[in-house]
Amino acid sequence: MRVTILPIAIIAAFVLAGCTSAHQDARPGAALAQPDVVMDADPPPPFTYWAPEGSMIRNHPRIAGVWIAETEGIPDKYYFGDQCRASEFQRYVGHDLDMLPEKSGDAVRRLACSTCSVTSDLGWARMNIFYDEETRIIETISCG
């Protein structure tokens, strides 16, 4: 197993220095989740916040830049990278949908309730924001 430390070090430096991008603000906590996972991917994904606790992360067998988190007893979870910058918005997970900032001009977002039907097309640069229909609490934010 080979783990690249550089992306983690860069993220840690920004977090520790208190730096934010133009798209970030002081709303809900900015730290990304770091679940306990087994890394069997080479190269590893840039982030693991998307992976369920205790999962095994592997590279997709045919598509570079796509990772799969396998956890016994639950469906596999796919990670399509961070082209849509979903990592910058993870602090809104668990908060009301109204807390999201306005999208920038060229950003592509898909808002849908977590039990609603959506098309199965894959847009790597599209940010998917799924929320609870009754409470309007954001459950997941991911690219794809």
C-alpha positions as CSV (number, residue, x, y, z in Angstrom):
1,M,0.0,0.0,0.0
2,R,1.4,3.4,-1.0
3,V,0.0,6.6,0.5
4,T,0.7,10.0,-0.9
5,I,1.0,12.5,2.0
6,L,1.4,15.7,-0.1
7,P,-2.3,16.4,-0.7
8,I,-3.1,15.9,3.0
9,A,-0.2,18.2,4.0
10,I,-1.4,20.9,1.7
11,I,-4.9,20.7,3.0
12,A,-3.7,20.7,6.6
13,A,-1.5,23.8,6.0
14,F,-4.6,25.7,4.7
15,V,-6.8,24.6,7.5
16,L,-4.1,25.4,10.2
17,A,-3.4,28.8,8.6
18,G,-7.1,29.7,8.5
19,C,-7.0,30.3,4.8
20,T,-10.2,30.2,2.8
21,S,-11.0,30.5,-0.8
22,A,-13.3,33.1,-2.4
23,H,-16.0,30.4,-2.3
24,Q,-15.7,29.7,1.4
25,D,-17.0,31.7,4.3
26,A,-17.3,31.3,8.1
27,R,-20.4,29.2,8.1
28,P,-20.5,25.6,9.6
29,G,-17.2,23.9,10.5
30,A,-14.7,23.6,7.6
31,A,-12.8,20.4,8.6
32,L,-13.3,17.4,6.3
33,A,-14.3,14.1,7.7
34,Q,-11.4,11.6,7.9
35,P,-13.1,8.2,8.3
36,D,-11.1,5.1,9.3
37,V,-10.6,3.3,6.0
38,V,-8.2,0.8,4.5
39,M,-6.4,2.3,1.5
40,D,-5.8,-0.2,-1.3
41,A,-5.8,2.4,-4.0
42,D,-2.7,3.5,-6.0
43,P,-2.9,6.4,-6.5
44,P,-5.2,7.1,-3.5
45,P,-8.0,9.6,-3.9
46,P,-7.3,13.2,-2.8
47,F,-10.0,13.0,-0.1
48,T,-11.7,10.2,1.9
49,Y,-14.6,12.2,3.5
50,W,-16.9,10.4,1.1
51,A,-16.0,6.9,2.2
52,P,-18.0,5.0,4.9
53,E,-16.2,4.2,8.1
54,G,-14.3,0.9,7.9
55,S,-14.5,0.7,4.1
56,M,-11.8,-0.6,1.8
57,I,-10.9,2.0,-0.9
58,R,-9.8,0.7,-4.3
59,N,-9.2,2.1,-7.7
60,H,-11.9,1.6,-10.3
61,P,-10.7,-1.4,-12.5
62,R,-11.3,0.5,-15.8
63,I,-11.6,4.2,-15.2
64,A,-8.6,6.2,-13.9
65,G,-9.5,8.9,-11.4
66,V,-12.5,7.0,-10.0
67,W,-12.4,5.2,-6.6
68,I,-14.7,2.7,-5.0
69,A,-15.3,2.3,-1.2
70,E,-16.3,-1.3,-0.4
71,T,-18.0,-2.0,2.9
72,E,-19.5,-5.4,3.7
73,G,-23.3,-5.3,3.9
74,I,-23.8,-2.0,2.1
75,P,-23.7,-0.9,-1.6
76,D,-20.3,0.3,-2.9
77,K,-19.8,4.0,-2.9
78,Y,-18.1,5.6,-5.9
79,Y,-15.9,8.7,-5.8
80,F,-15.4,10.6,-9.0
81,G,-12.8,13.1,-7.8
82,D,-13.2,16.7,-6.9
83,Q,-13.6,18.4,-10.2
84,C,-16.8,20.1,-9.0
85,R,-15.0,21.2,-5.7
86,A,-17.4,19.3,-3.5
87,S,-14.7,19.2,-0.8
88,E,-15.0,22.9,-0.3
89,F,-18.7,22.5,0.5
90,Q,-18.6,19.5,2.9
91,R,-19.1,21.9,5.9
92,Y,-22.7,22.3,4.8
93,V,-23.5,18.6,5.2
94,G,-25.8,18.3,8.2
95,H,-27.1,21.9,7.8
96,D,-30.2,23.5,6.2
97,L,-30.2,23.7,2.5
98,D,-30.7,27.5,2.8
99,M,-27.2,27.8,4.3
100,L,-25.6,27.0,0.9
101,P,-24.1,30.1,-0.8
102,E,-25.3,31.2,-4.2
103,K,-23.7,29.2,-7.0
104,S,-21.0,30.9,-9.1
105,G,-21.8,31.7,-12.7
106,D,-20.4,28.6,-14.4
107,A,-20.9,26.1,-11.6
108,V,-23.3,23.2,-12.3
109,R,-25.4,22.0,-9.4
110,R,-28.0,19.3,-9.0
111,L,-30.3,19.7,-6.0
112,A,-32.5,16.8,-5.2
113,C,-34.0,15.1,-2.2
114,S,-32.3,12.0,-1.1
115,T,-35.3,9.8,-2.0
116,C,-36.1,11.6,-5.3
117,S,-35.4,10.1,-8.7
118,V,-32.6,11.7,-10.7
119,T,-31.0,10.9,-14.0
120,S,-28.1,8.4,-14.0
121,D,-25.9,10.4,-16.3
122,L,-22.4,11.2,-15.0
123,G,-21.2,14.8,-15.0
124,W,-17.8,14.9,-13.2
125,A,-17.9,18.7,-13.0
126,R,-21.5,18.7,-11.6
127,M,-22.0,19.1,-7.8
128,N,-24.8,16.8,-6.5
129,I,-26.5,18.1,-3.3
130,F,-28.9,15.6,-1.7
131,Y,-31.1,16.7,1.2
132,D,-33.8,15.3,3.4
133,E,-37.1,16.3,1.8
134,E,-38.9,16.9,5.1
135,T,-36.2,18.7,7.1
136,R,-34.3,20.2,4.1
137,I,-31.0,19.1,5.9
138,I,-28.2,18.4,3.5
139,E,-27.2,14.7,3.6
140,T,-24.4,14.5,0.9
141,I,-22.5,16.7,-1.4
142,S,-20.5,15.0,-4.2
143,C,-19.3,15.3,-7.8
144,G,-20.9,13.2,-10.4
